[in-house]
Amino acid sequence: MSLINILKKKNRTALFTTPSHDGKFCIFHKFYQWYKADISEIDALNPEKGLEEAEKKASQIYGTKYTKFLTNGSTSGIISAILASSPKKILIWENAHPCHKNGAELSNAEIIEYKLPLDNELGVYKAITVSEVKSLVEKHHPDTLLITSPTYEGFVAKVDEIADFCHKSNITLIVDEAHGALYPFSNDLPISAVKYADFTVQSLHKTAGGINPTALLHSNKIDPTKALSKINTTSPSYPMLATIEANIKFLNSSRGHKYIRELLKNIKSLGVEQLNDDPTKILLKGGFKLSKKLFEQYHIEDERTNDKTTMLLCGIGTDKKKLERLKKVLNNLRS
Ligand SMILES: Cc1ncc(COP(=O)(O)O)c(C=O)c1O
């Protein structure tokens, strides 16, 4: 079947996956005329100036020195953050997203891959702790440290304390916060690294209502524009960049804050014990067997599963109706 026909097909499975917008949550009506908005750097409209202003406004919202809009995912943000750091010796997690190693290799730095213990009860890795960071630094003396927080399954590091330690030790801290793009917009969600780390990268498309593969690179150190230009196209998609501007405006609005409050309330009403730090990543004990059952019997697709736990991803776009459908299924499974 052609890709266009696959994309036109009706899908009846409830998706607890990325992107969380679920094809329904649309805050970008004006940009539906994609072709019309698809312009280059024409003098008649000067979209570069508009982008510059939108990014400046975003950095004020996030409280960062620089915030850059990305249309090639957190992948491009992490690689650029590494290149911008010009590391000589970089510490990366051995089980991190592949872009960590790719970026480190491109930078020509000496790479040390660190291990983190697997939580045997849940079958997942938890976030790195402050004492793990301290002992790694003591052992390897890096100038750059790359950590993932939250982890895929929603475990969050003490990024403020880690940043404090790194800065006192002259280490550049890069935080992969791909799964934490909602954190800056709710006090009921875990801590975000955006104000603390030297570089923080967030995928808007995973949980924050953005379209694939919109993301953000925040910097409190140097302007990452030059590093981004090493891997970015010179023909950016202005309609896609405009969705990022609209996305941030929504997240920062009272409507956006209310939406997140409602989302968290609806997740809480499922009555599921929270096993992680981030309630938007519903972590269920059950693993592959449960995942198969949810998919085949109840037409519910999870984001990720292992032999012990199954993670259902929620975010902007996960409406009450979908959560009620999940609640019924979970009640059924419990009885
Ligand atoms: C922890 C983590 N970091 C980075 C990425 C890359 O993000 P993107 O798909 O926005 O490029 C992913 C993607 O799944 C991820 O899970």
PDBQT file of the ligand as one rigid body, heavy atoms in Angstrom, charges set to zero:
ROOT
HETATM    1  C1  LIG A 401      15.570   9.728  25.474  1.00  0.00    +0.000 C 
HETATM    2  C2  LIG A 401      15.511  10.173  24.044  1.00  0.00    +0.000 A 
HETATM    3  N1  LIG A 401      16.363  11.116  23.613  1.00  0.00    +0.000 NA
HETATM    4  C3  LIG A 401      16.339  11.557  22.358  1.00  0.00    +0.000 A 
HETATM    5  C4  LIG A 401      15.446  11.060  21.438  1.00  0.00    +0.000 A 
HETATM    6  C5  LIG A 401      15.435  11.600  20.036  1.00  0.00    +0.000 C 
HETATM    7  O1  LIG A 401      14.321  12.424  19.894  1.00  0.00    +0.000 OA
HETATM    8  P1  LIG A 401      13.688  12.825  18.493  1.00  0.00    +0.000 P 
HETATM    9  O2  LIG A 401      12.849  11.689  18.043  1.00  0.00    +0.000 OA
HETATM   10  O3  LIG A 401      12.885  14.057  18.821  1.00  0.00    +0.000 OA
HETATM   11  O4  LIG A 401      14.809  13.133  17.572  1.00  0.00    +0.000 OA
HETATM   12  C6  LIG A 401      14.545  10.075  21.822  1.00  0.00    +0.000 A 
HETATM   13  C7  LIG A 401      13.586   9.491  20.864  1.00  0.00    +0.000 C 
HETATM   14  O5  LIG A 401      12.890   8.558  21.107  1.00  0.00    +0.000 OA
HETATM   15  C8  LIG A 401      14.573   9.617  23.165  1.00  0.00    +0.000 A 
HETATM   16  O6  LIG A 401      13.733   8.659  23.603  1.00  0.00    +0.000 OA
ENDROOT
TORSDOF 0
